[in-house]
Amino acid sequence: MDLRSLEEASDPIVFFQSWMQEASERETNDPNAAALATATSDGVPSVRMVLVKQVNERGFCFYTNSESRKGRELTVNPRAALCFHWKSLRRQVRVEGPVMELPSSDSDAYFHSRSRESQLGSAVSQQSRPLESREMLEEIVEAFAASHPGEVPRPSWWKGYAIRPERMELWVSGEHRLHDRFLFMREGDGWVKQRLFP
């Protein structure tokens, strides 16, 4: 996709989806991986990688343990930022906005679409809390699997979230660090676009 297409773009989400399609074809590992930044109620930031599973009318959707550090921070400060970086494509996308919790039906559907092993791991993980040893984790998973030979129940704290973008920046690497940057800011039902200095 050439630079002229980006210069003419009016909807950054539609444009992002075309870039994601290209990344899915060319990036070898997790093209949907993004750095997710959250903050405490008094503004102390933290960041980690997540997999963005859907991008739709609700926003950029991901799933996690709501009792993890990021889950606790989203509870007290429901705003977040994402950054996708596709090195082989020399592109970057930044997303900022408020976060809403997805319906339980969405979380159920995605949880049960995962492999049984992933479901078991998620069901027993006390994410972000101290763990005595790897052996202890494996024993907990094994015991839980034995007690749940059929369907693995989705824990109530395993939830989906969507970031509704208020700001999106699309970035293309340029020679001599003369990058092309376009900032889209939501205004009513549409977007206002600005070109930024690199």
Residue, then its C-alpha position, 0 to 999 in steps of 0.5 A: m500500500d503506497l503513501r498516497s493511499l495513506e495521505e488520502a485515508s479518512d478512516p484510520i480503523v479501515f486503513f489499519q485493517s488493510w495494514m493488519q491484513e498485510a502484516s498477517e501475510r508477511e510477519t512471521n510471528d504474532p502480527n496482532a501483538a501490540a504493546l498495551a500501556t495502562a496506568t494506576s489511578d495516580g498515573v504510574p504507567s506500565v506496559r506489556m505485550v498483548l494479542v489483539k484478537q478483533v478490531n471492529e465497531r467496538g474498538f481494539c479487543f483483547y482478553t486477559n485476567s481482570e485480576s492481573r496488574k493490567g486488569r486492576e489498572l483498567t478498573v481504576n483508570p479505564r483508559a489505555a494505549l496500544c502500539f503495533h510495530w511491524k518491523s518488516l513492513r517498517r510501519q507502526v500504529r498507535v491507538e489511545g482511548p477509553v476502555m470498556e469491558l466486553p459482554s460475557s458472551d464474547s469472553d465465553a466464545y473466545f475462551h472456548s475457541r482456544s486449545r484445551e491446554s490454553q484454557l486450563g492455563s488461563a483458568v488456574s493462573q493467578q496472573s501477576r502474583p508470586l509463584e513458588s516454582r514452575e513445578m507448583l504451576e504444573e501440579i496445579v494445572e494437572a490437578f485442575a485438568a483431572s477435576h475438569p475432564g470435560e469443558v473447562p469453565r471460563p473463570s469469571w475474572w477472565k474478561g474481554y476489553a475493547i479500546r475505543p480509539e479517540r486518537m490513532e497515529l499511523w507511521v511509515s518509516g522514511e529514509h534519513r528518519l524523515h518518517d511519515r506520520f498521520l494523526f487521526m482524532r475522533e470528532g463526532d462520527g468522523w475523524v480529523k487528520q493531521r500530518l505530523f513532523p517525524 
